[in-house]
Amino acid sequence: MATDGKNKTLLQLVGVVVFMGAMAWAAVPFYNWFCRVTGFGGTTNVAEGPAGEILDRTIKIRFDGSKARGFPWEFKPVQTEMTLRIGEEGLAFYEAYNPTDHPVAGQASYNVYPYEAGAYFDKIECFCFTEQVLQPGERVQMPVSFFVDPEIVNDRDAKYTKHITLSYTFYEIDLPEETQAALDTKTADESSVN
């Protein structure tokens, strides 16, 4: 009788561990999707180009970069801040480096602080829109083009914002199928030569 209780407890414990592992694996992609859908957490907008109006008022944009635990790349902003007029298009770069001996794919999640400014921070083009693959030893500079919508000055909560922080976190994803297929073909070719 006691053995059945121990087995049941062990199975429940294994079930909890498997469930928690699955939730940890899905947390970053799910959070990124959730923020894009709801605008929660300072998620930015995507725009075709600046709104057209450029105000005399300036705002300081700060840049931050981090990576998920265990992610092998080096990742950082090239410049840590810039000052723009509200409505003016800005261009910033982040640098990534793959120090490993194999290709690594990554995807960036992002947010804006203060959160109320996220609705007015519009990205025109960003490396975060697509997955990134770096070959062994490859170093790249990845652009983000953006502007702060002039409507920010009419928002009761956001109009006093003097600085905005744009933050990215890179996490590892599976290699795209075409990259993995090319890598598998190369490995097979090298094996047949030896």
C-alpha positions as CSV (number, residue, x, y, z in Angstrom):
1,M,0.0,0.0,0.0
2,A,2.8,2.4,0.9
3,T,4.5,1.6,-2.4
4,D,1.5,2.8,-4.4
5,G,1.5,6.1,-2.5
6,K,5.2,6.6,-3.2
7,N,4.7,5.8,-6.9
8,K,1.8,8.2,-7.2
9,T,3.9,11.0,-5.5
10,L,6.8,10.3,-7.8
11,L,4.6,10.4,-10.9
12,Q,3.0,13.7,-9.7
13,L,6.5,15.1,-9.1
14,V,7.7,14.1,-12.5
15,G,4.6,15.6,-14.0
16,V,5.2,18.9,-12.3
17,V,8.9,19.0,-13.4
18,V,7.9,18.2,-17.0
19,F,5.2,20.9,-17.0
20,M,7.5,23.5,-15.5
21,G,10.2,22.7,-18.1
22,A,7.7,23.1,-20.9
23,M,6.5,26.4,-19.4
24,A,10.1,27.7,-19.1
25,W,10.8,26.7,-22.7
26,A,7.7,28.5,-24.0
27,A,7.9,31.6,-21.8
28,V,10.0,34.0,-24.0
29,P,8.1,33.3,-27.3
30,F,4.7,33.4,-25.5
31,Y,5.6,36.7,-23.6
32,N,6.7,38.3,-26.9
33,W,3.5,37.2,-28.6
34,F,1.4,38.4,-25.7
35,C,3.1,41.8,-25.6
36,R,2.6,42.3,-29.3
37,V,-1.0,41.5,-29.2
38,T,-1.9,43.4,-26.1
39,G,0.7,46.2,-26.0
40,F,1.6,45.2,-22.5
41,G,5.1,45.8,-21.2
42,G,6.0,48.8,-23.4
43,T,5.6,47.0,-26.7
44,T,6.3,49.2,-29.6
45,N,4.4,49.9,-32.8
46,V,5.5,49.1,-36.4
47,A,5.2,52.0,-38.9
48,E,5.9,52.6,-42.6
49,G,7.8,55.8,-41.8
50,P,7.7,58.9,-39.6
51,A,4.4,60.7,-39.0
52,G,5.6,63.8,-40.9
53,E,5.5,66.3,-38.1
54,I,8.7,67.0,-36.2
55,L,8.4,68.9,-33.0
56,D,10.9,71.3,-31.4
57,R,10.8,69.2,-28.2
58,T,13.6,66.6,-27.8
59,I,13.6,63.3,-26.2
60,K,16.6,61.1,-25.1
61,I,16.6,57.5,-26.3
62,R,18.6,55.0,-24.3
63,F,19.6,51.6,-25.7
64,D,20.0,48.4,-23.7
65,G,20.9,44.8,-24.7
66,S,20.9,41.5,-22.9
67,K,20.7,37.8,-23.6
68,A,19.0,34.8,-22.2
69,R,20.9,32.6,-19.8
70,G,23.2,30.2,-21.7
71,F,22.9,32.1,-25.0
72,P,26.4,32.0,-26.5
73,W,26.5,35.3,-28.4
74,E,27.9,38.6,-27.3
75,F,25.3,41.3,-27.8
76,K,25.3,45.0,-27.0
77,P,24.2,48.4,-28.3
78,V,26.8,50.2,-30.4
79,Q,25.7,53.6,-28.8
80,T,24.1,53.7,-25.4
81,E,21.9,56.8,-26.1
82,M,20.9,59.5,-28.6
83,T,18.8,62.7,-28.5
84,L,16.2,63.2,-31.2
85,R,13.4,65.7,-31.8
86,I,10.0,64.1,-31.3
87,G,8.8,62.9,-34.8
88,E,12.4,62.7,-36.2
89,E,13.6,59.3,-37.5
90,G,16.5,57.8,-35.6
91,L,18.9,55.0,-36.6
92,A,20.7,52.9,-34.0
93,F,22.8,49.8,-34.2
94,Y,23.3,46.7,-32.0
95,E,26.3,44.5,-32.4
96,A,26.2,40.7,-32.1
97,Y,29.1,38.2,-32.2
98,N,29.1,34.4,-32.4
99,P,32.2,33.2,-30.6
100,T,31.3,29.5,-31.1
101,D,32.5,27.0,-33.7
102,H,29.0,26.4,-35.1
103,P,26.1,28.5,-36.5
104,V,23.7,29.8,-33.8
105,A,20.2,31.3,-34.5
106,G,18.6,33.9,-32.3
107,Q,15.5,36.0,-32.0
108,A,15.2,39.3,-30.1
109,S,12.3,40.2,-27.8
110,Y,12.0,43.8,-26.9
111,N,10.2,46.4,-24.7
112,V,10.2,50.1,-24.0
113,Y,10.4,51.8,-20.7
114,P,8.5,53.7,-19.4
115,Y,5.6,51.5,-20.5
116,E,3.3,54.3,-21.3
117,A,5.7,55.5,-24.0
118,G,5.6,52.2,-25.8
119,A,2.5,53.1,-27.7
120,Y,4.3,56.1,-29.2
121,F,7.6,54.4,-30.0
122,D,7.3,53.3,-33.6
123,K,9.8,51.0,-35.4
124,I,10.2,51.3,-39.1
125,E,12.8,48.6,-39.5
126,C,14.3,46.3,-36.9
127,F,16.5,43.2,-36.7
128,C,14.0,42.0,-34.1
129,F,11.3,41.4,-36.8
130,T,13.1,38.3,-38.1
131,E,15.3,35.5,-36.8
132,Q,19.1,36.1,-37.0
133,V,21.7,33.4,-37.8
134,L,25.4,34.0,-37.2
135,Q,28.0,31.8,-38.5
136,P,31.1,30.8,-36.4
137,G,33.1,33.8,-35.5
138,E,30.7,36.2,-37.4
139,R,30.2,39.7,-36.0
140,V,27.4,41.9,-37.4
141,Q,25.9,45.3,-36.7
142,M,22.1,45.2,-36.8
143,P,20.0,48.3,-37.4
144,V,16.8,49.6,-35.8
145,S,15.1,52.6,-37.4
146,F,12.5,54.3,-35.3
147,F,10.7,57.6,-34.3
148,V,8.7,58.8,-31.4
149,D,5.1,59.7,-32.5
150,P,4.3,63.4,-31.9
151,E,1.0,62.3,-30.4
152,I,3.0,61.4,-27.2
153,V,2.7,65.1,-26.2
154,N,-1.1,64.8,-26.1
155,D,-1.2,61.7,-23.8
156,R,-2.0,62.4,-20.2
157,D,0.4,59.8,-18.9
158,A,3.2,59.9,-21.4
159,K,3.6,63.6,-22.3
160,Y,6.1,64.3,-19.5
161,T,8.5,61.6,-20.7
162,K,12.0,62.9,-21.0
163,H,13.8,59.7,-21.9
164,I,12.8,56.3,-23.3
165,T,14.8,53.1,-23.0
166,L,14.6,50.6,-25.8
167,S,15.7,47.2,-24.5
168,Y,16.3,43.9,-26.4
169,T,16.9,40.4,-25.1
170,F,18.3,37.8,-27.5
171,Y,17.4,34.1,-26.9
172,E,18.4,31.0,-28.9
173,I,16.0,29.4,-31.4
174,D,16.4,26.3,-33.6
175,L,18.3,26.9,-36.8
176,P,16.1,27.6,-39.8
177,E,15.4,24.5,-41.9
178,E,17.5,25.7,-44.9
179,T,20.5,26.5,-42.6
180,Q,20.3,23.2,-40.8
181,A,19.9,21.3,-44.2
182,A,23.1,23.1,-45.6
183,L,24.9,22.2,-42.4
184,D,23.8,18.6,-42.6
185,T,24.9,18.4,-46.3
186,K,28.3,19.9,-45.4
187,T,28.8,17.4,-42.6
188,A,27.8,14.5,-44.8
189,D,30.2,15.7,-47.6
190,E,33.0,15.9,-45.1
191,S,32.3,12.4,-43.8
192,S,32.3,10.9,-47.3
193,V,35.7,12.5,-48.0
194,N,37.2,11.0,-44.9
